[in-house]
Structure formats: structure tokens, C-alpha cells
Amino acid sequence: MVLEDGTELASPRVISTVHPRTTLLDLVGRQHLPSGLVEEMERYRSRSGSAKVNLALAELPNFRALPGVELGSQHPEFIINPSIDYLDRAWGDAVAGGWSQDPMMDCVIPTTKDRTLAPPGRHILTCFVQYAPYQLQGSSWAQEREKFADRVVEVLGEYAPNLPGAVLHRQVVTPLDMEREYGLLGGNIFQGEMSLDQLFLLRPAAAAGSYRTPVVGLYLGGAGTHPGGGVMGAPGRNAARVVLADLRRARWTAPLGRGLPVS
């Protein structure tokens, strides 16, 4: 690996947690891979349907259902999704190529757990919003970013009337931002869709589904491998166990009189 300043890092074994398509097709290169794996990775789906809206608040939300701006059980986490029909309408907007006018939101106020994240009396609200397609029909995220955030705040205000007036600052992270800033292709936070044909030994591809790749010494260990997305560390742990197993196997099978692999 060569860094921007020209520094070269070498290792006999590498576990990559970068998006598997980036790792294999871009960093390794198609010319160094079996054609079958290249085809599988080109078909690997990494589309997104979500965005993030982060809000800095002057006070906690004062919910209609459970009033009060003093910290209570209603504040740490809450979901805006009043019915299946509501969710279906949100999905329909995305299928038509737009962002959901009445979005489902999974919201967390991390300052209810760690007050050092904001000044005294202030809070942070982070909203995981669905649905927000990577590509918008007839428009772009440059045009829609602020409209999207306005609608998110408006919907939150329907449940907590004080919230729109309490917003001090906001940040919108679109699927396009997730790709550009964090290398999440298509804006998919799981490094690939969690569909049946992209799970278990098929994640990310049949030819690289056991953390090993056809490139000697290169392993995959990010969310694009089994068991997939989420912040849990399981893919990395599993990949490390495979590396250790390969090291043990190499020691036992090394011919007499030859050096052992470097641990």
C-alpha cells in the first residue's frame, strides 16, 4: 500500500475492511482477479435508501404524547413511523424516484447518555431517515438537500412542536455524501444490500465468501462480508480467525528445512 505522502506499507497478510467492490476491483484491479469474481463483484448491489439528518438543539423535544423538556424516558431514542400505511407511502415515494415526503425516522439523542458531546443545556439529535434514494428522478441532491431537511424538521415538529424553533444547526448527509466522504458505494451503510443472495457464503461473492480472496494474503473483513452490516465487529473477528487458521495450517504443512511463515 502506498500512502499520499509516498510511504509504502508492506505486509504478508492484509485484512481489508474497505467496501469489497473497492478493495477487489479498484485497489487490487480486475486484471489480477479471476473473471468469475470480477463478474460477481460487478453485479454486487450496493444501493441506498437512507440519509442522515443531524440537528443541534437548544433544548430537548417536547413531545405531544409525553410532554416535558427535562430528560425523560421518551428522549434517548424514538421512531417516527405511525403505521404500515405510512411506511408504504414513504416507500412509494422512493420507488417513484423521490425522497419520502412523510419519512420513517429512527432517532437518537446521544447527549442524553454523554453530556460532554454538547455545551450545557444543548443537545444533539441524529435522525436515520428513510427513504432517500441515491439517484433522484428529475432532480439532484444538490437541489433537494435543504428541502429534504426542512421536511424532516417539519415532521418532527408534528410530534414535538418546540423542535423546529430549537434547531441551532443542522447537517444533512445524503447517500451521495456517504459515498464521497466515507467510501460507502451507493451510500449503502452496510457495504452492500442485505438481501438473501448477498448473505452468508455469498457475501460479497461466492468466490470470496469465506473472508479469503484469490489474492494470496488478502482477506476481507468489513460489513461487506458475513454477517454483514451493523456496528458489531463480527466480520473483522471472523476474518482474523480465518487468518490465524491459515497461519496454523501453513506451519504444519511447511516442508522440512524451509522457513515458516512470518506471524
N, C-alpha and C positions, 0 to 999 in steps of 0.2 A: 504494500500500500504506500502511495506517495501523497504526502500532505501538501497543502497550498504553499508552504514555505520551502518545499523541496525535500523535506525529511522523509526518508524511506523507513517503513516499519516492516520487518520480516518475521514470520513465524511458521513453523511446520504445520500448525493447525490453527484454523480460524473459524469461529462461530459468528456468523453474520446475523444480526437482528434487524438489518435494513429490509425494506419491503422485498419479498422474494423475487419479484419480477425485476426490480432494480439490481439486486445482487447478481442474478444469473444473466440477464440479457444485456445489462449496461456495464456492470463492473467486471464480470467475467468475460462476457461477449459471446454472441451467438456462434461465432466461428470455433469456439472451444468446447461446445456442448453437442451432445447427440441431437440429431434433427427432431427426434420424437419429443424430447424435453423442451426444445425450443417451441415446437408447435403447442405443447401443453401450456407453456407459460404465456404464449401469445393469446391463448383462449381464456386464461385465468381472469376472472371477473373481479374488478375492484371498484365498483361503483358506489356512490354515496347517496344517502337520502337525509342527511342531518347537517345541522350547523350549530354553532355555539353563540350565545349572546351573554356577555359578562357585564354586570352592572355594579357600579359603586353607588351605595345608598347612604343617605343621611340618617335613615332610621330603618328599623325592621318593618316588613309588610304588616299592615293592619287588616287581617282577613275578615271578610263579612261573616264567614262561618264560625270563626273563633277570634273575636276582636282582642286587640292589645298589641302594643309595640314593645312591651317588656318581653324579654326572652321567654318563650314557652315551648311546649312540645310540638306546636304547629310550625315552628320556624326552621329547624335544621334541614329538613327535606320535605318536598311536596311535589305532587304531579298534577298537571292540568290535563285532564282527559275525562270529561264528564260522562261520556257514553261511547258505545261501539259505533253508533251512527256518526258521532263527532269525529272519531278516528277515521271512519270510512270516508267522510268528506275531505279530511286532511289528505288522505292517500289519493283520492280522486284528483285533487289539485295537482299533485305531483305527477300522476300519470298523464295529465294534460300538459305537462311541461312547465308548470309554475310552482312557486313555493306556496305552502299551505296558508290560506287566509285565516283559518282557525286551527293553529298548530297544536299538536300534542307537545307538552314540555315536561321534562324531568329536571327538577330544580333543586339546587343545593345552596345553602348559605354557609360556607366553610368558616366564617368568622364566629359562628355560634359554637364552634369547637376550639378555634385558635384565635383569640382576640388580638394577637400580635400581627395578623395579616392586614389590619386596617387601623387608622387612628381611633382613639377612644370615641365611642358613640357611633362610629361609622361601620358599615358592613359591606360585604361582597356577596352578590347573588350571581350564580352561574347557571345558565339555562341550556340544556341539551334539547334542541328544537327539531321536531320532525313535522313536515318533510321539507327538505331543501335540496333539490336535485343539483348535481354538479353542473349540468348544462340546462339553461333556461330557454324555453321556446320563445323566440321572438324578442329576447332581451338578454341582458348580461348581469352578472353580479355587481359590476361597477355601477350600473343604473339602478339596481334593485336593493343594494345593501342597506341604505338608510330607510327605505320604505319597509323592508323586512323587519328591521329593528323597531321602527315605530309601531308596527302591528304587534310585535311580541310584547312591547311595553303596554300597549293598549289592552291586550288580552289579559295580561297580569293585573291591570287596573280594574278589570271587571270583577276580580276576586279579592283584590286588596286596593281599595280606592285611593289610598295615600301613596301608593307606589310610584305612579308617574311623576308626581311632584317631588319625590325623594331621590330621583336619579341625579347623581352628581356627574357621572361619566359612564360611557358605555363602549364596549368593544364587540365588534361583530367578526366572527371567524367563520367564513364561508367554506364550502368544500374546496373551492379553488385555493383559498388561503392555506388550508390544511395540506394540500399538495405542494404548494410553493414553499411554505415555511417549514414543514415537518417531513416532507418526503412521502406523505401518505397518498399514493396514487389514486386519483379519482376522488380524493377526500375521504376515503374509507378508513375509519379509525381502527378497524380490525385487520388492516393489511390484506383485505380481500373479503368477499362476501362469505357469510356463514351459511351457505346453502349445502344441501346433502352431498352434492357431487364435488364439494370443496372442503370436506371434513375428513377426519381420521387419516388413513394412509393416503388419501387423495389430496391432502393439504400440504403444500400447494400443488403437487403433481404426483402422479404415480411413480415417476422416475426420481423423485426427491421427497418422498413422503415419510421417510424414517429418519429425518434430520441429516442423513448423509446425502451428498451430491456426487455426480460423476467426476467432479474435480477432486483429486486426492488431497485430503487435508482440509477441505472446505465443508462446513456444516451450516445448516440453517437453524436458527433458534428463536425467531421472533414470533409475533402474533400471526404471521402468515403460515405457521406450522401448527400441528396438533398440540393442545386442544383449541387453539385459536385465540380470538380476540379477548379483550379484558385485561386489566392490570392484575396479574396473578403470579407471574414468574414461572409458571409451569412449563411453557415451551423451552425457556432457557435451561431450566433444571433438567428436563428430559434430554436436551441436546448435550449437556455436559455429561450426563450418564452414558450416552452413546459414545462420546469421545473417550471416556475412561474405559469403557468396554473394549473399544478398538485398540487402545494402548495395551491393555492386558493381553488381548489376543495377539498383538504384534510381538510382545515379549515371549510368549510361549511358542510362537511359530518361527522366531528368528533363527536362521541357520547357525550351527556351531561355528565359532571363530569370527562371527561378524558382530559389529557393534549393535547395541539395542537402540530403539528409537528414543529420542530425547523426550523426557517427561515435561 
